[in-house]
Amino acid sequence: MEKIAIAPMLDWTDKNYRYFMRQISQHTTLYTEMIVADAIIHGERDKLLSFSSEEHPLVLQLGGSDPTKLSHAAKVAKEYGYKEINLNCGCPSDKVQSGSFGACLMQEANLVADCIKSLQDATGENITVKHRIGLDRNEDYKQVYDFIDTVHNKGGCNKFIVHARNAILQGLSPKQNREIPPLRYDIVYQLKTDFPHLDIMINGGIKTIDDINTHLSHVDSVMLGREAYYNPYLFAHVDNLYYNKNNPVKTRHEIASSMIPYLENIVKSGGKLHHTTRHMIGLYHGCKRAKLWRQVLTTKIIQSNSLDEYKELVDYMVE
Ligand SMILES: Cc1cc2nc3c(=O)[nH]c(=O)nc-3n(C[C@H](O)[C@H](O)[C@H](O)COP(=O)(O)O)c2cc1C
C-alpha cells in the first residue's frame, strides 16, 4: 500500500532526480513533472515520457482539460508503463490558467469528472487527481467537498491528493501560492472523515518523519515536495519505516558513490553532469561539509564536467 510520495515538481522531478532518489528509497512513489497533453500529442514522445526501469513506481502527471486530448495522451503514455496517471487540478500559474487547466479546474468539477472518465476509458486504469482545498479567498469547506463528491461520483475517481492550501488565481505567483495561503490540514482530515472509502493523500509543508507520522494517523498517505528536494536524505529511512523493509540504511557517502555509474554513462554519451548533480545539492543538508559539497557541485563540476572531479569530491565526503 502506497504511503509516501514525492510530489510532481516542474524542472525538478525529472528523470535524473528520480534516479537519484531511487538510490535513497526504493519504494517511495515518484511523480513526473506535469506534462501537458498537447505536448505528448504533438511533441517528442520519447523525450517526454521515457524513463528507466529503476524509477518505478512512477506516476505520470498530466495537465489538460480536454477529455479527448487527455485520453489521446494517456493512450500514448500507457505504452511506457507508468504505475498510474494523475490529473493536475492544483497548479495556479497564469500560463496554466490561460490553457484552462490546473487549479482553475476546481471550479469545473463536472468537466474534471469527464476528464477522469475519459482517461479511465482510454487506459482501463484508475486515475487520480491532485488539487487544492479551495480557490481564492473562499474558505468554505463545501467547495472542496462538492468537488470531490462530483469527481468521485460522476468520474469514478477514488484517490485525491490534496495540497492543504487554497490556490489564489489572481495576483500571486506559483511560488507565492506555495507559501502565502495558510496550510489547513484539518480540512484534509475532514475530507477523509467524510469520504472514508476514498484514498486521501495529504500534501503541503510536510518536513519531518514526525510530521509524516502525525498525518498518517488521519489520512492514507503523505506527499512531500520541497523538503524531498532540499533534504533528500530524509528518505533514507522511509522504506524501513513505511514499507516493512529491513534494509541497511545507506550512508550519504554510499548514495553519492552509487551515482557514479549513472554519471559515467552521462559523460560517455556527451551529456552534462550538472543536469544530474544539480538535483543532488541537498544530499549533505545539515552536515559538516554540506557547503563544500554544494560549492563544488555548483561551480567546478559545471565548469569541468569531469567525473574524476566528482569522484574526488565523494572520497573527501566520507562521513
Ligand atoms: C519547483 C516546483 C514545481 C512544481 N511543479 C508542480 C507540478 O508540475 N505539478 C503539480 O501538481 N505541482 C507542482 N508543484 C507543487 C508541488 O507538487 C506541491 O504540491 C507543493 O510544493 C506543496 O508541497 P511541499 O510543501 O511539500 O513542497 C511544484 C512545486 C515546486 C516547488
The ligand as an SDF file (V2000), in Angstrom:
LIG
                    3D

 31 33  0  0  0  0  0  0  0  0999 V2000
    9.6020   23.8620   -8.3320 C   0  0  0  0  0  0  0  0  0  0  0  0
    8.2040   23.3370   -8.1260 C   0  0  0  0  0  0  0  0  0  0  0  0
    7.4970   22.8690   -9.2180 C   0  0  0  0  0  0  0  0  0  0  0  0
    6.1970   22.3390   -9.0570 C   0  0  0  0  0  0  0  0  0  0  0  0
    5.5640   21.7910  -10.1330 N   0  0  0  0  0  0  0  0  0  0  0  0
    4.3810   21.1430   -9.9480 C   0  0  0  0  0  0  0  0  0  0  0  0
    3.7740   20.3770  -10.9990 C   0  0  0  0  0  0  0  0  0  0  0  0
    4.3210   20.2360  -12.1010 O   0  0  0  0  0  0  0  0  0  0  0  0
    2.5690   19.7950  -10.7360 N   0  0  0  0  0  0  0  0  0  0  0  0
    1.9480   19.8910   -9.5090 C   0  0  0  0  0  0  0  0  0  0  0  0
    0.8660   19.3260   -9.3160 O   0  0  0  0  0  0  0  0  0  0  0  0
    2.5120   20.5930   -8.5090 N   0  0  0  0  0  0  0  0  0  0  0  0
    3.7120   21.1810   -8.6920 C   0  0  0  0  0  0  0  0  0  0  0  0
    4.3140   21.8060   -7.6270 N   0  0  0  0  0  0  0  0  0  0  0  0
    3.6520   21.7960   -6.3110 C   0  0  0  0  0  0  0  0  0  0  0  0
    4.1050   20.5630   -5.5100 C   0  0  0  0  0  0  0  0  0  0  0  0
    3.7140   19.3730   -6.1640 O   0  0  0  0  0  0  0  0  0  0  0  0
    3.4950   20.5850   -4.0930 C   0  0  0  0  0  0  0  0  0  0  0  0
    2.1050   20.4880   -4.2040 O   0  0  0  0  0  0  0  0  0  0  0  0
    3.8490   21.8610   -3.3350 C   0  0  0  0  0  0  0  0  0  0  0  0
    5.2290   22.1660   -3.4490 O   0  0  0  0  0  0  0  0  0  0  0  0
    3.4800   21.7250   -1.8450 C   0  0  0  0  0  0  0  0  0  0  0  0
    4.1890   20.6730   -1.2370 O   0  0  0  0  0  0  0  0  0  0  0  0
    5.5020   20.9580   -0.3290 P   0  0  0  0  0  0  0  0  0  0  0  0
    5.1320   21.9960    0.6720 O   0  0  0  0  0  0  0  0  0  0  0  0
    5.8310   19.6390    0.2910 O   0  0  0  0  0  0  0  0  0  0  0  0
    6.5700   21.4730   -1.2510 O   0  0  0  0  0  0  0  0  0  0  0  0
    5.6050   22.3300   -7.7710 C   0  0  0  0  0  0  0  0  0  0  0  0
    6.3330   22.8100   -6.6750 C   0  0  0  0  0  0  0  0  0  0  0  0
    7.6230   23.2920   -6.8520 C   0  0  0  0  0  0  0  0  0  0  0  0
    8.4030   23.7750   -5.6330 C   0  0  0  0  0  0  0  0  0  0  0  0
  1  2  1  0
  2  3  1  0
  2 30  2  0
  3  4  2  0
  4  5  1  0
  4 28  1  0
  5  6  2  0
  6  7  1  0
  6 13  1  0
  7  8  2  0
  7  9  1  0
  9 10  1  0
 10 11  2  0
 10 12  1  0
 12 13  2  0
 13 14  1  0
 14 15  1  0
 14 28  1  0
 15 16  1  0
 16 17  1  0
 16 18  1  0
 18 19  1  0
 18 20  1  0
 20 21  1  0
 20 22  1  0
 22 23  1  0
 23 24  1  0
 24 25  2  0
 24 26  1  0
 24 27  1  0
 28 29  2  0
 29 30  1  0
 30 31  1  0
M  END
$$$$
